[in-house]
Amino acid sequence: MGSERPYCVVCGRIRFVVAAGLLISVLFVTRTEIDFIKGLDLNEILFRIIFGAFIVICGFKAYQEFWKPNKGKPDDSIE
């Protein structure tokens, strides 16, 4: 195969979302009882994951905006 196309990021994400959707659909259709999540509050777990991701993303963006550009550069004081 002489012409290999470059990897498409959007296509990879679409494949991931479709695969996750199919897995969730199979779990709903088969109505399987999963023993290790029987006593867990899934709403609370999802909330904690989303909140944690929000904090990490905000912290990373703050690092990029405020600390990273100034690192290694001399302080330009007004003369």
Contact map, one row per residue, 1 for C-alpha under 8 A:
1111000000000000000000000000000000000000000000000000000000000000000000000000000
1111000000000000000000000000000000000000000000000000000000000000000000000000000
1111100000000000000000000000000000000000000000000000000000000000000000000000000
1111110000000000000000000000000000000000000000000000000000000000000000000000000
0011111000000000000000000000000000000000000000000000000000000000000000000000000
0001111100000000000000000000000000000000000000000000000000000000000000000000000
0000111110000000000000000000000000000000000000000000000000000000000000000000000
0000011111110000000000000000000000000000000000000000000000000000000000000000000
0000001111111000000000000000000000000000000000000000000000000000000000000000000
0000000111111100000000000000000000000000000000000000000000000000000000000000000
0000000111111110000000000000000000000000000000000000000000000000000000000000000
0000000111111111000000000000000000000000000000000000000000000000000000000000000
0000000011111111100000000000000000000000000000000000000000000000000000000000000
0000000001111111110000000000000000000000000000000000000000000000000000000000000
0000000000111111111000000000000000000000000000000000000000000000000000000000000
0000000000011111111100000000000000000000000000000000000000000000000000000000000
0000000000001111111110000000000000000000000000000000000000000000000000000000000
0000000000000111111111000000000000000000000000000000000000000000000000000000000
0000000000000011111111100000000000000000000000000000000000000000000000000000000
0000000000000001111111110000000000000000000000000000000000000000000000000000000
0000000000000000111111111000000000000000000000000000000000000000000000000000000
0000000000000000011111111100000000000000000000000000000000000000000000000000000
0000000000000000001111111110000000000000000000000000000000000000000000000000000
0000000000000000000111111111000000000000000000000000000000000000000000000000000
0000000000000000000011111111100000000000000000000000000000000000000000000000000
0000000000000000000001111111110000000000000000000000000000000000000000000000000
0000000000000000000000111111111100000000000000000000000000000000000000000000000
0000000000000000000000011111111100000000000000000000000000000000000000000000000
0000000000000000000000001111111000000000000000000000000000000000000000000000000
0000000000000000000000000111111100000000000000000000000000000000000000000000000
0000000000000000000000000011111110000000000000000000000000000000000000000000000
0000000000000000000000000011011111000000000000000000000000000000000000000000000
0000000000000000000000000000001111100100000000000000000000000000000000000000000
0000000000000000000000000000000111111100000000000000000000000000000000000000000
0000000000000000000000000000000011111100000000000000000000000000000000000000000
0000000000000000000000000000000001111110000000000000000000000000000000000000000
0000000000000000000000000000000001111111000000000000000000000000000000000000000
0000000000000000000000000000000011111111000000000000000000000000000000000000000
0000000000000000000000000000000000011111100000000000000000000000000000000000000
0000000000000000000000000000000000001111110000000000000000000000000000000000000
0000000000000000000000000000000000000011111110000000000000000000000000000000000
0000000000000000000000000000000000000001111111000000000000000000000000000000000
0000000000000000000000000000000000000000111111100000000000000000000000000000000
0000000000000000000000000000000000000000111111110000000000000000000000000000000
0000000000000000000000000000000000000000111111111000000000000000000000000000000
0000000000000000000000000000000000000000011111111100000000000000000000000000000
0000000000000000000000000000000000000000001111111110000000000000000000000000000
0000000000000000000000000000000000000000000111111111000000000000000000000000000
0000000000000000000000000000000000000000000011111111100000000000000000000000000
0000000000000000000000000000000000000000000001111111110000000000000000000000000
0000000000000000000000000000000000000000000000111111111000000000000000000000000
0000000000000000000000000000000000000000000000011111111100000000000000000000000
0000000000000000000000000000000000000000000000001111111110000000000000000000000
0000000000000000000000000000000000000000000000000111111111000000000000000000000
0000000000000000000000000000000000000000000000000011111111100000000000000000000
0000000000000000000000000000000000000000000000000001111111110000000000000000000
0000000000000000000000000000000000000000000000000000111111111000000000000000000
0000000000000000000000000000000000000000000000000000011111111100000000000000000
0000000000000000000000000000000000000000000000000000001111111110000000000000000
0000000000000000000000000000000000000000000000000000000111111111000000000000000
0000000000000000000000000000000000000000000000000000000011111111100000000000000
0000000000000000000000000000000000000000000000000000000001111111111000000000000
0000000000000000000000000000000000000000000000000000000000111111111100000000000
0000000000000000000000000000000000000000000000000000000000011111111110000000000
0000000000000000000000000000000000000000000000000000000000001111111110000000000
0000000000000000000000000000000000000000000000000000000000000111111111000000000
0000000000000000000000000000000000000000000000000000000000000111111111100000000
0000000000000000000000000000000000000000000000000000000000000011111111100000000
0000000000000000000000000000000000000000000000000000000000000001111111101000000
0000000000000000000000000000000000000000000000000000000000000000011111111100000
0000000000000000000000000000000000000000000000000000000000000000001111111000000
0000000000000000000000000000000000000000000000000000000000000000000001111100000
0000000000000000000000000000000000000000000000000000000000000000000011111110000
0000000000000000000000000000000000000000000000000000000000000000000001011111000
0000000000000000000000000000000000000000000000000000000000000000000000001111100
0000000000000000000000000000000000000000000000000000000000000000000000000111110
0000000000000000000000000000000000000000000000000000000000000000000000000011111
0000000000000000000000000000000000000000000000000000000000000000000000000001111
0000000000000000000000000000000000000000000000000000000000000000000000000000111
